[in-house]
Amino acid sequence: MRRVAIKVWCLRVMLGLAGLLALLVLGAWLFLRGSLARLDGSVVVAGLHGPVTVARDVRGVPLISGGDRLDVAYASGFVHAQERFFQMDLLRRVGAGELAELFGPRAIGLDKMHRLHQFRAR
């Protein structure tokens, strides 16, 4: 009888841990999904002179069209910022010598080399 109770207890613990792991994975997925670029819909932005359209071809390459060159340039910057934010942030941190904030002590040597330029000295 005691052996059955231990098995039932172990089964409950295992199911509880599996449920907790499933909730953790779901929460991480929802958190990371929020950082993905929004590829459809519309955004109202102040400062544009006219409507701008960002369409994508079969491979996902953005095709930007608008009535004004400045509006198209603004939309191009918007698309770059939306899709390449991590890359832009990484390159900014490399130039400023702040990679160790993301990657830890392994990047301190590279940070020391780039801090000689003193981009953040202002």
Biotite code that builds the C-alpha atoms (Angstrom):
import biotite.structure as struc

atoms = struc.array([
    struc.Atom([0.000, 0.000, 0.000], chain_id="A", res_id=1, res_name="MET", atom_name="CA", element="C"),
    struc.Atom([2.813, 2.415, 0.850], chain_id="A", res_id=2, res_name="ARG", atom_name="CA", element="C"),
    struc.Atom([4.505, 1.751, -2.476], chain_id="A", res_id=3, res_name="ARG", atom_name="CA", element="C"),
    struc.Atom([1.368, 2.744, -4.389], chain_id="A", res_id=4, res_name="VAL", atom_name="CA", element="C"),
    struc.Atom([1.130, 6.014, -2.434], chain_id="A", res_id=5, res_name="ALA", atom_name="CA", element="C"),
    struc.Atom([4.738, 6.874, -3.327], chain_id="A", res_id=6, res_name="ILE", atom_name="CA", element="C"),
    struc.Atom([4.081, 6.158, -7.001], chain_id="A", res_id=7, res_name="LYS", atom_name="CA", element="C"),
    struc.Atom([0.966, 8.345, -6.972], chain_id="A", res_id=8, res_name="VAL", atom_name="CA", element="C"),
    struc.Atom([2.890, 11.143, -5.239], chain_id="A", res_id=9, res_name="TRP", atom_name="CA", element="C"),
    struc.Atom([5.752, 10.892, -7.777], chain_id="A", res_id=10, res_name="CYS", atom_name="CA", element="C"),
    struc.Atom([3.268, 10.950, -10.647], chain_id="A", res_id=11, res_name="LEU", atom_name="CA", element="C"),
    struc.Atom([1.604, 14.081, -9.277], chain_id="A", res_id=12, res_name="ARG", atom_name="CA", element="C"),
    struc.Atom([4.953, 15.799, -8.828], chain_id="A", res_id=13, res_name="VAL", atom_name="CA", element="C"),
    struc.Atom([6.009, 14.885, -12.377], chain_id="A", res_id=14, res_name="MET", atom_name="CA", element="C"),
    struc.Atom([2.708, 16.120, -13.825], chain_id="A", res_id=15, res_name="LEU", atom_name="CA", element="C"),
    struc.Atom([2.999, 19.334, -11.826], chain_id="A", res_id=16, res_name="GLY", atom_name="CA", element="C"),
    struc.Atom([6.537, 19.920, -13.093], chain_id="A", res_id=17, res_name="LEU", atom_name="CA", element="C"),
    struc.Atom([5.462, 19.164, -16.668], chain_id="A", res_id=18, res_name="ALA", atom_name="CA", element="C"),
    struc.Atom([2.598, 21.651, -16.348], chain_id="A", res_id=19, res_name="GLY", atom_name="CA", element="C"),
    struc.Atom([4.923, 24.272, -14.881], chain_id="A", res_id=20, res_name="LEU", atom_name="CA", element="C"),
    struc.Atom([7.389, 23.722, -17.720], chain_id="A", res_id=21, res_name="LEU", atom_name="CA", element="C"),
    struc.Atom([4.580, 24.041, -20.277], chain_id="A", res_id=22, res_name="ALA", atom_name="CA", element="C"),
    struc.Atom([3.477, 27.342, -18.703], chain_id="A", res_id=23, res_name="LEU", atom_name="CA", element="C"),
    struc.Atom([7.058, 28.601, -18.717], chain_id="A", res_id=24, res_name="LEU", atom_name="CA", element="C"),
    struc.Atom([7.531, 27.717, -22.397], chain_id="A", res_id=25, res_name="VAL", atom_name="CA", element="C"),
    struc.Atom([4.196, 29.333, -23.298], chain_id="A", res_id=26, res_name="LEU", atom_name="CA", element="C"),
    struc.Atom([5.085, 32.504, -21.389], chain_id="A", res_id=27, res_name="GLY", atom_name="CA", element="C"),
    struc.Atom([8.496, 32.724, -23.060], chain_id="A", res_id=28, res_name="ALA", atom_name="CA", element="C"),
    struc.Atom([6.921, 32.188, -26.474], chain_id="A", res_id=29, res_name="TRP", atom_name="CA", element="C"),
    struc.Atom([4.349, 34.930, -25.892], chain_id="A", res_id=30, res_name="LEU", atom_name="CA", element="C"),
    struc.Atom([7.032, 37.302, -24.593], chain_id="A", res_id=31, res_name="PHE", atom_name="CA", element="C"),
    struc.Atom([9.340, 36.722, -27.567], chain_id="A", res_id=32, res_name="LEU", atom_name="CA", element="C"),
    struc.Atom([6.496, 36.802, -30.085], chain_id="A", res_id=33, res_name="ARG", atom_name="CA", element="C"),
    struc.Atom([5.801, 40.389, -29.098], chain_id="A", res_id=34, res_name="GLY", atom_name="CA", element="C"),
    struc.Atom([9.195, 41.472, -30.425], chain_id="A", res_id=35, res_name="SER", atom_name="CA", element="C"),
    struc.Atom([8.561, 40.198, -33.951], chain_id="A", res_id=36, res_name="LEU", atom_name="CA", element="C"),
    struc.Atom([8.018, 42.699, -36.737], chain_id="A", res_id=37, res_name="ALA", atom_name="CA", element="C"),
    struc.Atom([4.378, 43.343, -37.591], chain_id="A", res_id=38, res_name="ARG", atom_name="CA", element="C"),
    struc.Atom([4.081, 42.496, -41.267], chain_id="A", res_id=39, res_name="LEU", atom_name="CA", element="C"),
    struc.Atom([0.450, 43.383, -41.921], chain_id="A", res_id=40, res_name="ASP", atom_name="CA", element="C"),
    struc.Atom([-1.960, 46.036, -40.799], chain_id="A", res_id=41, res_name="GLY", atom_name="CA", element="C"),
    struc.Atom([-1.699, 49.812, -40.834], chain_id="A", res_id=42, res_name="SER", atom_name="CA", element="C"),
    struc.Atom([0.145, 52.323, -38.684], chain_id="A", res_id=43, res_name="VAL", atom_name="CA", element="C"),
    struc.Atom([-0.703, 56.007, -38.382], chain_id="A", res_id=44, res_name="VAL", atom_name="CA", element="C"),
    struc.Atom([2.454, 58.110, -38.189], chain_id="A", res_id=45, res_name="VAL", atom_name="CA", element="C"),
    struc.Atom([2.624, 61.882, -37.782], chain_id="A", res_id=46, res_name="ALA", atom_name="CA", element="C"),
    struc.Atom([4.883, 63.784, -40.148], chain_id="A", res_id=47, res_name="GLY", atom_name="CA", element="C"),
    struc.Atom([4.099, 62.036, -43.424], chain_id="A", res_id=48, res_name="LEU", atom_name="CA", element="C"),
    struc.Atom([2.845, 64.129, -46.336], chain_id="A", res_id=49, res_name="HIS", atom_name="CA", element="C"),
    struc.Atom([0.763, 61.345, -47.848], chain_id="A", res_id=50, res_name="GLY", atom_name="CA", element="C"),
    struc.Atom([-0.025, 57.650, -47.632], chain_id="A", res_id=51, res_name="PRO", atom_name="CA", element="C"),
    struc.Atom([2.848, 55.178, -47.919], chain_id="A", res_id=52, res_name="VAL", atom_name="CA", element="C"),
    struc.Atom([2.423, 51.501, -48.739], chain_id="A", res_id=53, res_name="THR", atom_name="CA", element="C"),
    struc.Atom([4.790, 48.765, -47.627], chain_id="A", res_id=54, res_name="VAL", atom_name="CA", element="C"),
    struc.Atom([4.047, 45.542, -49.494], chain_id="A", res_id=55, res_name="ALA", atom_name="CA", element="C"),
    struc.Atom([6.106, 42.374, -49.479], chain_id="A", res_id=56, res_name="ARG", atom_name="CA", element="C"),
    struc.Atom([6.948, 40.034, -52.310], chain_id="A", res_id=57, res_name="ASP", atom_name="CA", element="C"),
    struc.Atom([6.962, 36.233, -52.102], chain_id="A", res_id=58, res_name="VAL", atom_name="CA", element="C"),
    struc.Atom([10.334, 36.211, -50.333], chain_id="A", res_id=59, res_name="ARG", atom_name="CA", element="C"),
    struc.Atom([9.344, 38.847, -47.794], chain_id="A", res_id=60, res_name="GLY", atom_name="CA", element="C"),
    struc.Atom([11.329, 41.688, -49.364], chain_id="A", res_id=61, res_name="VAL", atom_name="CA", element="C"),
    struc.Atom([9.610, 45.000, -48.594], chain_id="A", res_id=62, res_name="PRO", atom_name="CA", element="C"),
    struc.Atom([8.391, 47.058, -51.559], chain_id="A", res_id=63, res_name="LEU", atom_name="CA", element="C"),
    struc.Atom([7.807, 50.659, -50.470], chain_id="A", res_id=64, res_name="ILE", atom_name="CA", element="C"),
    struc.Atom([5.766, 53.125, -52.495], chain_id="A", res_id=65, res_name="SER", atom_name="CA", element="C"),
    struc.Atom([4.546, 56.604, -51.716], chain_id="A", res_id=66, res_name="GLY", atom_name="CA", element="C"),
    struc.Atom([3.894, 59.998, -53.251], chain_id="A", res_id=67, res_name="GLY", atom_name="CA", element="C"),
    struc.Atom([6.910, 61.765, -51.764], chain_id="A", res_id=68, res_name="ASP", atom_name="CA", element="C"),
    struc.Atom([10.579, 60.762, -51.564], chain_id="A", res_id=69, res_name="ARG", atom_name="CA", element="C"),
    struc.Atom([10.801, 61.829, -47.936], chain_id="A", res_id=70, res_name="LEU", atom_name="CA", element="C"),
    struc.Atom([7.801, 59.678, -47.054], chain_id="A", res_id=71, res_name="ASP", atom_name="CA", element="C"),
    struc.Atom([9.372, 56.673, -48.774], chain_id="A", res_id=72, res_name="VAL", atom_name="CA", element="C"),
    struc.Atom([12.654, 57.312, -46.937], chain_id="A", res_id=73, res_name="ALA", atom_name="CA", element="C"),
    struc.Atom([10.770, 57.519, -43.633], chain_id="A", res_id=74, res_name="TYR", atom_name="CA", element="C"),
    struc.Atom([8.992, 54.242, -44.365], chain_id="A", res_id=75, res_name="ALA", atom_name="CA", element="C"),
    struc.Atom([12.308, 52.634, -45.299], chain_id="A", res_id=76, res_name="SER", atom_name="CA", element="C"),
    struc.Atom([13.751, 53.669, -41.941], chain_id="A", res_id=77, res_name="GLY", atom_name="CA", element="C"),
    struc.Atom([10.639, 52.394, -40.187], chain_id="A", res_id=78, res_name="PHE", atom_name="CA", element="C"),
    struc.Atom([10.960, 48.984, -41.877], chain_id="A", res_id=79, res_name="VAL", atom_name="CA", element="C"),
    struc.Atom([14.671, 48.805, -41.036], chain_id="A", res_id=80, res_name="HIS", atom_name="CA", element="C"),
    struc.Atom([14.037, 49.704, -37.412], chain_id="A", res_id=81, res_name="ALA", atom_name="CA", element="C"),
    struc.Atom([11.240, 47.167, -37.143], chain_id="A", res_id=82, res_name="GLN", atom_name="CA", element="C"),
    struc.Atom([13.050, 44.236, -38.755], chain_id="A", res_id=83, res_name="GLU", atom_name="CA", element="C"),
    struc.Atom([16.678, 44.865, -37.835], chain_id="A", res_id=84, res_name="ARG", atom_name="CA", element="C"),
    struc.Atom([16.483, 46.348, -34.359], chain_id="A", res_id=85, res_name="PHE", atom_name="CA", element="C"),
    struc.Atom([18.699, 43.690, -32.790], chain_id="A", res_id=86, res_name="PHE", atom_name="CA", element="C"),
    struc.Atom([21.355, 44.151, -35.470], chain_id="A", res_id=87, res_name="GLN", atom_name="CA", element="C"),
    struc.Atom([21.325, 47.941, -35.092], chain_id="A", res_id=88, res_name="MET", atom_name="CA", element="C"),
    struc.Atom([21.503, 47.665, -31.306], chain_id="A", res_id=89, res_name="ASP", atom_name="CA", element="C"),
    struc.Atom([24.347, 45.156, -31.524], chain_id="A", res_id=90, res_name="LEU", atom_name="CA", element="C"),
    struc.Atom([26.389, 47.350, -33.876], chain_id="A", res_id=91, res_name="LEU", atom_name="CA", element="C"),
    struc.Atom([25.764, 50.386, -31.671], chain_id="A", res_id=92, res_name="ARG", atom_name="CA", element="C"),
    struc.Atom([27.006, 48.465, -28.640], chain_id="A", res_id=93, res_name="ARG", atom_name="CA", element="C"),
    struc.Atom([30.085, 47.220, -30.511], chain_id="A", res_id=94, res_name="VAL", atom_name="CA", element="C"),
    struc.Atom([31.069, 50.766, -31.447], chain_id="A", res_id=95, res_name="GLY", atom_name="CA", element="C"),
    struc.Atom([30.488, 52.084, -27.930], chain_id="A", res_id=96, res_name="ALA", atom_name="CA", element="C"),
    struc.Atom([32.244, 49.173, -26.210], chain_id="A", res_id=97, res_name="GLY", atom_name="CA", element="C"),
    struc.Atom([29.132, 47.932, -24.399], chain_id="A", res_id=98, res_name="GLU", atom_name="CA", element="C"),
    struc.Atom([28.904, 44.317, -25.588], chain_id="A", res_id=99, res_name="LEU", atom_name="CA", element="C"),
    struc.Atom([29.566, 42.913, -22.119], chain_id="A", res_id=100, res_name="ALA", atom_name="CA", element="C"),
    struc.Atom([26.142, 44.194, -21.074], chain_id="A", res_id=101, res_name="GLU", atom_name="CA", element="C"),
    struc.Atom([24.602, 41.630, -23.427], chain_id="A", res_id=102, res_name="LEU", atom_name="CA", element="C"),
    struc.Atom([27.120, 38.798, -23.544], chain_id="A", res_id=103, res_name="PHE", atom_name="CA", element="C"),
    struc.Atom([28.818, 38.993, -20.169], chain_id="A", res_id=104, res_name="GLY", atom_name="CA", element="C"),
    struc.Atom([32.502, 38.821, -19.243], chain_id="A", res_id=105, res_name="PRO", atom_name="CA", element="C"),
    struc.Atom([33.505, 37.110, -22.501], chain_id="A", res_id=106, res_name="ARG", atom_name="CA", element="C"),
    struc.Atom([33.100, 40.406, -24.369], chain_id="A", res_id=107, res_name="ALA", atom_name="CA", element="C"),
    struc.Atom([35.122, 42.620, -22.016], chain_id="A", res_id=108, res_name="ILE", atom_name="CA", element="C"),
    struc.Atom([38.279, 42.375, -24.133], chain_id="A", res_id=109, res_name="GLY", atom_name="CA", element="C"),
    struc.Atom([36.444, 43.590, -27.220], chain_id="A", res_id=110, res_name="LEU", atom_name="CA", element="C"),
    struc.Atom([34.777, 46.343, -25.188], chain_id="A", res_id=111, res_name="ASP", atom_name="CA", element="C"),
    struc.Atom([38.170, 47.587, -23.993], chain_id="A", res_id=112, res_name="LYS", atom_name="CA", element="C"),
    struc.Atom([39.400, 47.823, -27.581], chain_id="A", res_id=113, res_name="MET", atom_name="CA", element="C"),
    struc.Atom([36.375, 49.838, -28.702], chain_id="A", res_id=114, res_name="HIS", atom_name="CA", element="C"),
    struc.Atom([36.199, 52.126, -25.682], chain_id="A", res_id=115, res_name="ARG", atom_name="CA", element="C"),
    struc.Atom([39.420, 53.754, -26.855], chain_id="A", res_id=116, res_name="LEU", atom_name="CA", element="C"),
    struc.Atom([37.280, 55.654, -29.374], chain_id="A", res_id=117, res_name="HIS", atom_name="CA", element="C"),
    struc.Atom([35.145, 57.162, -26.558], chain_id="A", res_id=118, res_name="GLN", atom_name="CA", element="C"),
    struc.Atom([31.891, 57.374, -28.511], chain_id="A", res_id=119, res_name="PHE", atom_name="CA", element="C"),
    struc.Atom([29.961, 57.842, -25.255], chain_id="A", res_id=120, res_name="ARG", atom_name="CA", element="C"),
    struc.Atom([32.293, 60.525, -23.844], chain_id="A", res_id=121, res_name="ALA", atom_name="CA", element="C"),
    struc.Atom([29.964, 63.447, -24.582], chain_id="A", res_id=122, res_name="ARG", atom_name="CA", element="C"),
])
